[in-house]
Amino acid sequence: MSAPAVQFHHDADRLATDLRHRELVHTALSKYEVKRDEMKARFQDWQGARALAAATKRKAISQLDRHLEQLARGLEARGTKVHWASNGRQACAIIVGIIKARNARLVVKSKAMTAEEIHLNEALEHAGFEVVETDLGEFIVQLRGEAPYHIVFPAMHLVRGEIRDTFATKLHDAPSDNPEELTMVARRVLRQKYVEADVGITGANFAVAETGMVSVTENEGNARLTAALPKTMITLLGIEKIVPRLEDLALFLPMLATVGAGQLISGYNTMYGGPRQPGEADGPEEFHVVLLDNNRTALLADAEQREALHCIRCGACLNVCPIFRNVGGHTYGTTYPGPIGGVITPHLRGLQDWKHLSYASSLCGACTEACPVKIDLHHHLLQNRRNSAAAKPSWWQKTAFKFFVPVANRRGLWKLVTRGGRLGQRLHPLIKGSRLDPAYCWTKTRELPPVAKQTFKEWWRQRK
């Protein structure tokens, strides 16, 4: 078992029985569900919108090379410097090089999951730069030395008192646990950082090939300040964020707000196409866009699973996943938790080390039903399981199937094993919850369903 798998199982065991943690997550997501459903009802045809969004992303990904070239041409025509990064290490090196060329010291950064994916903050700090997250949730978890808990709600696992204590320890300013007062503390600190910052780094929610612009969605205005006040702006963009036309945002922006945060539309939706132009009053003097591959083209080459690139990082699948709701975001140990993380992380970081995430699912299909772009998530999890078993089956899998195949192919042996199972279950209380238990992970916390007293064939024969 890989080190990430061992850590996952350890953390899952601990948090699945932490009733306080589970209550926090369930309470937060229950409130979100009410607002999400209210906003979905405002669509004239929600299922039709999902179908259109899926078709749009399918078209965008199928012509990704053409759309990326069109995007780059549009950006460069307005003075933007476009960089192509094949992996995370190269992307970090490009961004560090840009910052060093500006003799910068302080970097402010708005929410960017791609930056978390390539561990950009660590690379910048190692190079000697101060990096400050400006999204409130990201700022809080950065002060605590934690990774974001959720794609959309980074500090969802924390309560007011914990945030107050963090501010008191790290900022020496925590007047109370009142949310407004704590927000004002963060605002005072961050406003000073915006003024002093040499470079601002943003992510992007979408990139429009037609106009050569990137679209950033937020609710706090921090990304606008990150982009407008420093003299240099850098946007780190996963190449799958492309949409063909500007009018596509008329669908994707309200859809992202609805399933991401239960809103009709997010507070701020901003398009960036280049540095400050002649006659403009504000904006950066330099604008750099780093287009990140990081194994996305390898996923694109997989005809069976390339639709995972349609993901708009809304977090809808996390919010409905029974596993995520019980073990939480940090348990996954990777940037993208939940069902979408179980699908794409093995592609981004290696199948054998991260195959366990594809098993962290009940395969109930709630994620597929929730996905606004109709990614068939639970089937892709099954495909990852199949691929990992075919590529490098463990010794116990080989042994189990070596005995299972002849039994399954011989009727007499199958009947004998079935009857033996009824006898064996009588002995189950002696080993339940121990490592000798074949169903150890299941029976630690629940009863094993009893083997039926007779098979269906026996039942049918009896009544014939």
Residue pairs with C-beta under 8 A, 6 or more apart in sequence:
1 9
1 356
2 352
2 353
2 354
2 356
3 353
4 333
4 334
4 353
4 354
4 356
5 353
5 355
5 356
7 333
8 331
8 332
8 333
8 356
8 357
8 360
9 356
11 327
11 330
11 331
11 333
12 327
12 331
12 360
13 444
15 21
15 22
15 326
15 327
15 328
15 331
16 22
16 326
16 327
16 445
17 445
21 157
21 328
22 325
22 326
24 156
24 157
24 159
25 156
25 157
25 325
25 326
25 328
26 325
28 153
28 156
29 319
29 325
32 261
32 262
32 319
33 262
33 319
34 262
35 261
35 262
35 263
36 258
36 259
36 262
36 316
36 319
38 262
39 257
39 258
39 262
39 263
39 264
40 46
40 258
40 259
42 264
43 49
43 254
43 258
49 251
49 255
49 372
50 371
50 372
50 373
50 374
51 374
52 251
53 251
53 252
53 255
53 372
53 373
53 374
54 310
54 373
54 374
54 375
56 243
56 244
56 248
56 251
56 252
57 243
57 307
57 309
57 310
57 312
57 373
58 307
58 310
59 244
60 67
60 209
60 242
60 243
60 244
61 240
61 242
61 300
61 306
61 307
61 309
61 310
63 244
64 239
64 240
64 242
64 300
66 209
67 209
67 242
67 244
68 209
68 239
68 242
68 291
70 209
70 210
70 212
71 207
71 208
71 209
71 212
71 242
72 82
72 212
72 291
73 212
74 209
74 210
74 211
74 212
74 213
74 273
75 82
75 212
75 213
75 273
75 274
75 287
75 289
76 82
76 212
77 212
78 212
78 273
78 274
78 275
78 277
79 274
79 275
79 277
79 287
80 273
80 274
80 275
80 287
80 288
80 289
81 286
81 287
81 288
81 289
82 288
82 289
82 291
83 94
83 288
83 289
83 290
83 291
84 291
84 293
85 91
85 94
85 290
85 291
85 292
85 293
85 294
86 293
86 294
87 118
87 293
87 294
87 295
88 117
88 118
88 119
88 292
88 294
89 118
91 118
91 120
91 236
91 290
91 292
91 294
92 118
92 119
92 120
92 123
92 124
94 290
95 120
95 123
95 124
95 201
95 234
95 236
95 290
96 123
96 124
96 127
96 129
98 199
98 232
98 234
98 288
99 107
99 124
99 127
99 129
99 198
99 199
99 232
99 234
100 127
102 198
102 199
102 231
102 232
102 286
103 198
104 129
104 198
104 199
104 232
105 129
105 130
105 198
106 129
106 130
106 132
106 193
106 196
106 197
106 198
106 199
107 124
107 129
107 130
107 131
107 132
107 197
107 198
107 199
107 200
107 201
108 132
108 134
108 190
108 193
108 194
108 197
108 199
108 200
108 201
108 225
108 226
108 229
108 230
109 115
109 121
109 131
109 132
109 133
109 134
109 200
109 201
109 202
109 226
110 133
110 134
110 135
110 200
110 201
110 202
110 203
110 216
110 218
110 222
110 223
110 226
110 227
111 133
111 135
111 138
111 154
111 203
111 218
111 222
111 223
112 120
112 201
112 202
112 203
112 204
112 236
113 148
113 151
113 203
113 313
113 335
113 336
114 203
114 236
114 237
114 238
114 292
115 121
115 201
115 203
115 236
116 147
116 148
116 335
117 238
117 294
117 335
117 336
117 348
118 236
118 292
118 294
120 201
120 236
121 131
121 133
121 142
124 131
125 131
132 139
132 142
132 190
132 193
132 197
133 139
133 141
133 142
134 190
134 193
134 194
134 222
134 223
134 225
134 226
135 154
135 218
135 220
135 222
135 223
136 155
136 183
136 186
136 220
136 222
137 148
137 153
137 154
137 155
137 156
138 148
138 154
138 155
139 186
139 190
140 154
140 155
140 158
140 163
140 166
140 186
141 147
141 148
141 149
141 154
141 155
143 166
143 167
143 170
143 171
144 166
146 330
147 330
147 335
148 154
148 155
148 329
149 155
149 156
149 157
149 328
149 329
149 330
150 156
150 315
150 318
150 329
150 337
151 313
151 314
151 315
151 318
151 336
151 337
151 338
152 260
152 261
152 314
152 315
153 315
155 163
156 329
157 328
157 329
157 330
158 166
160 177
160 178
160 179
160 182
161 177
163 177
163 182
164 174
164 176
164 177
164 182
165 174
167 173
167 174
167 182
167 185
167 186
168 174
171 185
171 189
173 185
173 188
173 189
174 182
174 185
175 181
175 185
176 182
190 222
194 225
194 226
194 229
194 230
195 229
197 226
197 229
197 230
198 230
198 231
198 232
199 230
199 231
199 232
199 233
199 234
200 225
200 226
200 227
200 228
200 229
200 230
200 232
200 233
200 234
200 284
201 226
201 233
201 234
201 235
201 236
202 216
202 223
202 226
202 227
202 233
202 234
202 235
202 236
202 272
203 216
203 235
203 236
203 237
204 214
204 215
204 216
204 235
204 236
204 237
204 241
205 215
205 216
205 217
205 241
205 256
205 312
205 313
206 214
206 215
206 241
206 242
206 243
206 248
206 249
206 252
206 312
207 213
207 214
207 215
207 237
207 241
207 242
207 243
208 214
208 215
208 242
208 243
208 244
208 245
208 246
208 248
208 249
208 271
209 242
209 243
209 244
209 245
210 244
210 245
210 246
211 246
211 271
211 273
212 273
213 246
213 271
213 272
213 273
214 235
214 237
214 271
214 272
214 273
214 289
215 249
215 253
215 269
215 270
215 271
215 272
216 223
216 227
216 235
216 268
216 269
216 270
216 272
217 253
217 256
217 257
217 266
217 268
217 269
218 224
218 266
218 267
218 268
218 270
219 261
219 263
219 266
219 267
219 268
220 267
220 268
221 267
221 268
223 268
223 270
224 268
224 270
226 233
227 233
227 270
227 272
227 283
227 284
228 282
228 283
228 284
230 284
231 284
231 285
231 286
232 284
232 285
232 286
232 287
232 288
233 272
233 275
233 283
233 284
233 286
233 287
233 288
234 287
234 288
234 289
234 290
235 272
235 287
235 288
235 289
235 290
236 290
236 292
237 289
237 290
237 291
237 292
238 292
238 294
238 296
239 291
239 292
239 293
239 296
239 297
240 296
240 309
240 310
240 311
243 249
243 252
249 269
252 312
253 265
253 266
253 269
254 264
254 265
255 312
255 314
255 372
256 266
256 312
256 314
256 372
257 263
257 264
257 265
257 266
258 264
258 372
259 314
259 315
259 316
259 370
259 372
260 266
260 314
260 315
260 316
272 287
274 287
275 283
275 284
275 285
275 286
275 287
276 282
276 283
276 284
276 285
277 283
294 348
295 347
295 348
296 309
296 348
298 347
299 305
299 306
299 308
299 309
299 344
299 347
299 348
300 306
300 309
302 347
304 383
305 343
305 347
305 380
305 383
305 384
307 375
307 376
307 380
308 340
308 343
308 344
308 347
308 375
308 380
310 373
310 374
310 375
311 340
311 344
311 373
311 375
312 372
312 373
314 372
315 338
316 367
316 370
316 371
316 372
317 338
317 339
317 340
317 366
317 367
317 370
317 371
317 377
318 324
318 329
318 337
318 338
318 339
318 340
319 370
320 366
320 367
320 369
320 370
321 338
321 339
321 361
321 366
321 367
322 362
322 364
322 366
323 338
323 360
323 361
323 362
324 337
324 338
324 339
327 360
329 337
329 338
330 337
331 337
332 338
332 341
332 345
332 357
332 360
334 341
334 345
334 349
334 354
334 357
335 341
335 345
336 344
336 345
338 367
339 361
339 367
339 377
339 378
339 381
340 367
340 375
340 377
341 357
342 357
342 358
342 360
342 361
342 381
342 384
343 358
343 375
343 377
343 380
343 381
343 384
345 354
345 357
346 354
346 355
346 357
346 358
346 384
346 388
351 384
351 387
351 388
351 391
352 388
352 391
352 392
355 384
355 385
355 388
358 381
358 382
358 384
358 385
358 388
359 385
361 367
361 378
361 381
363 378
363 381
363 382
364 378
365 378
367 377
367 378
368 374
368 375
368 376
368 377
368 378
368 379
371 377
389 397
393 401
406 413
407 413
407 414
407 417
408 414
415 455
418 451
418 455
421 451
422 451
422 453
425 448
425 450
425 451
428 437
428 443
428 448
431 437
432 443
432 448
433 440
433 443
433 444
434 440
437 443
439 448
442 448
454 462
